[in-house]
Amino acid sequence: HELRTPLSVVQGNLQAILDDVYPLEKSEISRLYDETRLISRLVEDLRQLALAEAGKLQLNMQPVDLGALIRATCDHLTAVAEAQGVTLTVDVPTGLTSVLADSDRVVQVLHNLLANAFRFTPEGGQIRITMFETGDDVQVTVADTGKGIATEDLEHIFDRFWKADRAR
């Protein structure tokens, strides 16, 4: 679905240009270019998924200030929270020990979790990111006031392409 929609947009608009329905203008070319960039990102996501499943995904493990990374990621999402009427709270202490991680992958996971939280948290709701140390480990939680996942669906949350909403 995520690949078909941008492909359909590109194909339909290109056909409309060929049929002289749309004029050949830079603004239209720019819009189509943006759609091709989305398609490229989705294809790269699928490639990375295949590498991960094959145990061949390369990680760039470096010492990371996880708290700073979380705060920076959430700072970029403040406008999204405000536009949706959702309160985004970040409870991340400063001065924690750095962790060995791939910062790009951490940001990717955090974006995925927050995208779901924004999707399912109603206006007036709250999303909270919390980080704390437990012995030698660091725990990060993303919690929201959305409807949550039904108990019978929890066993499937890591199944590829599975969605709790059967209508989707």
Long-range contacts (C-beta under 8 A, 24 or more apart in sequence): 2-42, 3-39, 3-42, 3-43, 6-35, 6-36, 6-38, 6-39, 6-42, 7-39, 9-35, 10-35, 10-36, 10-39, 49-160, 59-102, 59-105, 60-102, 60-103, 60-104, 61-100, 61-101, 61-102, 62-100, 62-101, 62-102, 62-103, 63-98, 63-99, 63-100, 64-98, 64-99, 64-100, 64-101, 64-103, 64-106, 65-96, 65-98, 66-92, 66-96, 66-98, 66-99, 66-101, 66-106, 66-131, 66-138, 66-140, 67-92, 67-93, 67-94, 67-96, 67-131, 69-103, 69-106, 69-107, 70-110, 70-129, 70-131, 70-140, 73-107, 73-110, 73-111, 73-114, 74-114, 74-129, 77-114, 77-118, 80-118, 81-118, 81-127, 84-118, 84-121, 84-123, 85-123, 85-124, 86-118, 86-121, 86-123, 86-124, 86-125, 86-126, 86-127, 87-125, 87-126, 87-127, 88-126, 88-127, 88-128, 88-129, 89-126, 89-127, 89-128, 89-129, 90-128, 90-129, 91-128, 91-129, 91-130, 91-131, 92-129, 92-130, 92-131, 93-131, 93-132, 96-131, 96-133, 96-138, 97-133, 97-138, 99-138, 110-140, 110-142, 113-142, 114-142, 117-142, 117-144, 117-146, 120-144, 120-146, 120-147, 121-145, 121-146, 122-146
